[in-house]
């Protein structure tokens, strides 16, 4: 399994894009989170890596939560894919995977910009843009996405948020989602062969001190995203990811 890192920044970054990734599955790609400007985010990560991907070709997007640095690109994806269908270049909706707590509040966020479409005699709905697939955040239920077995688990954050485990049957990749430090969440992510954990300032995020205190066995298979621009994990013996980096899991 290979994972392309799209963004590694936090909500206030001046230098990076919002933390996000693209998993190469047996039946397509699974995008984890959708920061803005998503077309540029994917383009700049894919160019040096040689991945032939774009908003046009990614059919599965998983939204961990509704903070803007993780979901602001959804509007642009929805509109662009609608344009492609209107031009006859595509016939299918992209699939949007999220928990009920996220889906129920996503359209009220998007509707002021998206509920009117030329040629549509009624107000547009989220389902006019995306094929909605609900996720069960119990950490156990398996969702089949892009040929991957995907599970999600609720994290400890300000708003409903999930972490992700994705397996192709040979290896498993983990993504913490935004979260305060929670040992049960670390134990769940420990099922992965390699996992990415967020790190930032409390009280909404996990600190570098907390991650550095984990057993060496876990730290060796952990990489970091969502760091503030001035945070350096190197003195803690931890490894930060770079945008455009490809992980072999």
Secondary structure, DSSP 8 states (H G I E B T S, - for coil): -EEEEEE-B-TT-SSS-BSEEEEEETTEEEEE---SSHHHHHHHHHHHHT----TTT--EEE----SHHHHTTHHHHHHHHHHHHHTTS--S-EEEEEEHHHHHHHHHHHHHHHS--TT-SS---GGGTEEEEEE-TBS---EEETTEEEEEEE-SSSS--EEEEEE-SS-EEEE--S----HHHHHHHTTSSEEEEE---TTTS--HHHHHTS-HHHHTTEEEE-B-TT---GGGT--B--TT-EEE-
